[in-house]
């Protein structure tokens, strides 16, 4: 009897201890998050930054949903700090994400910030009422993070810009432009949202923007999620454990110990390896259909059903392309639907590419430098004139290429450097191939803050490279944006150096990150939609 009493006391003590620990953790997380002013959006190449600390869970704006897989939290207010910007080392970005202190370190306090405010239904719009005002025109925008307005403030999303532009055209117009964008949504989720909420609001115009997330090889299909049958006792036990902050913290520590963060060099090598393994062939989505969120055939069925349902209610439909991947097999499907259904298609990729070219030409004019040798040079690289480096001679089949990069808002204590997958670009060893701003070795004008270098590269080669700023030789320091840049080496028609467009350190023209355009791009998309609606 005494033994059982002792066991009972030990068990009770253990339970009390864990309950107290659970309460302490929850109170600590609540207190910490109450002091958070800016939530970091951690981007590294490949979107691989390891396990997320459990104290950030309550700052997420998405929650599970049986029908939609996930949806926004109603009434959420957040201010996000963007760290898709230069840092000294990869460890800085990792440390920011894992930081328990609610205050940003000094190094990130000057980074861009954008704010969101969700309405009572969880959307980035004003209050939405079911009853439509007599004479009002309702425009419903459904889509993913492009529609939501990733990386920009509320008034800079394309739905907000569209409403402002339409009211400029006709100040007397009574308009309701509703933003139903949700981060990470696919066309499967968009179709469900349309059926369950949007059609009940009787929109006059439906703007549809999906594709980027449909093509994600996530290891599951959206249409299979939630079809696992009746939960077992193991499922219920896992769900109960997952609700515990103690369990979440222990799991986070275990995953952190097993996580091996990759450097920019690792991502650069992986990018090169992936390119080589493709052999120039397009992705065959038929082979990977079981692991793709929405296959191209299902994507087409989803969009065609959206068009049909909207038209049954008398709504006009406009399609929006939202991928920065020119070879995407989803783009031709959009174009085919637009032709078959005779509805407008806003080609965001072309809009952004044209504006990017305009920016590049403007940089050449601004600095009075040589014009890029041709727009066919790959996106993301720059060109300048200069002499061939000592000891580097071009071979037959080589093209002499000049890289140019403007230092922008980032002071250069020593030099800018380039590193890529070719001996002329350092052969993956960082901070060894220096650019110049002294009027030599490819640099056109000394002291203009445009750094340049000339390199002999194999014609037809697809090269990957990144920039660094004043790091130590052989060390991945002084990092540019977390993005691997790319160049397809074109032949020079007259054997003269090929000038690449002038890039900017710490900036990808017309992109806020690897996947989204910036405020200028959203505005241009809104203008294209307004022109179609006119």
C-alpha positions, 0 to 999 in steps of 0.5 A: 500500500505504501508503495502504491501511495509513493507511486501515486505521489510521484505521478502527481508530482510529475503531472504538476511539474509538467502542467507548471512547465506548460503554463510557464512556457505559454506565459513566456511565449505570450509575453515575448510575442506581446512585445514583438513589433516586427515578424521576420520573414526568413528567406534563404536560397531554397527556402531551407532555414531549418525548424521554426521555433515554437514561440513563433507559432502564435504569430503565424496567420494561417490555421488548418481548415478541413475544406480549404486545407488552411485559411487566414486567421480573422482580424490578424494584424502583423508588421513583417520585416523583410530579410531578402536583403544582403547580410554578412553571413548565412548565420545572421539570417538563421540567428534572426529566425531563432532569436527569442528576444522580441527586438530586432538586432541592429543589422536588420532595423533598416530592412523593408517593413510591410504591414497587413490587416485582415478583416473579420473573415480573414481577408486583406480587404475592408469589411465584406457584406453579403448584400450588394448595394444597388448599382455597385460593381463587385470585383472579386480577386481570388488567388495566392500570395500575389493576390494577397500582396506579399511583401507590400503594404495594404494599399500597394496590393494589386486589388487595392491599386485596381480599386484606386485606378478604377475610381480615378477613371470614374470617381462616381463609380460605386466599387467593391474590390474584394481581395480573397488572396491567401498565402500558398493557395493553389487552384484546388483551394481557390475553387473551393473558396469560390464555391463556399464563399465568393459566389454567394457575394454575387461578384460582377467580375472575377479575377483569377490568379493561380499557378505558382503553388500548383506546380509545387512538388510538395509530396502530396496532392491537394485533392487527397488532403483530408481523405485519410478516413476516421482518425485512429487513437494514434492520430489523436495522441499525436494531435494532443502531443502537438498541442503541448508547448513542452512537446513542441519545444523538445521536438524543436531542439531535437530537429535543430540538433539534426539540422545542418544549415547550408551555406550560399556555396552549398545552394550554388553547387546544388543549383548547378547540379540540378541544372546539369541533371535536367540536361535542358529537358522540361519537367515531366509532371506526368512522372511526378503527378502523385507528389505535385500539389495540382497537376497540369490537367487538374489545374486546367479543370479547376480553372475551367470550372471557375470560369463556368461557375462565374459565368453562370452568375453573369460575372465577367472573368479575367485570368492572371499569370503569376509565375516568374518561371518562363518554362512553366507548363501551367502558362500555356494552359492559361493561354489556352483557356483564355483563347477558348473562353475568349477572356482576357489574360494578364501576362504578368511575366511579360509585364515584369520582364518589359519593366525590368528591361526599362530599368536596365536601360535606365541604369545605362543611361544614368551612368553613361555606360555601354548599352547591354549587347542584347535583351536575350542575355539571361535575366539577372546579369550585367555587362560592361566593357574592359580589358581581358584580365592578365593571364586569362585568354579566351579560347575558341568557342569562348565569349568575352563577357563583362559583368557590371553591378551597381553598389546601390545603398550598400557601401563597399569598404574594400571591393565587390566580388563575383563567384560562380561555376567557372574558373573565370568566376572563381570556381565556387570559391568566394571573394577571390574574383574581384570586380573593379571601379577603377576604369580597368579590367572591364570597368568603363568609368572609374569611381562611378560606383558601378563595379565590373569585371571581364571574363572569358566564358564558354559560349552556350554555357548556363552559368550560376553566380552570386556577388559578395561585398568585402568578405575574406577570401574563401569565406562566404561573407558579405552576401548579396540577396539570397538568390543565385543569379544566372547567365546563358552565355550568348555568342558575340556577333562581332567578336567584341565583348558582350556587355550584360545589363547593369545589376544592383547589389542587394536588389533583383529588379522587379522582384521583392524575393525569389517568387514575388514581384514588388510594389511596382509590379503589382501596380503594373498588373493592376493597370493591365487589369484596369485596361481590360475591364475598361 
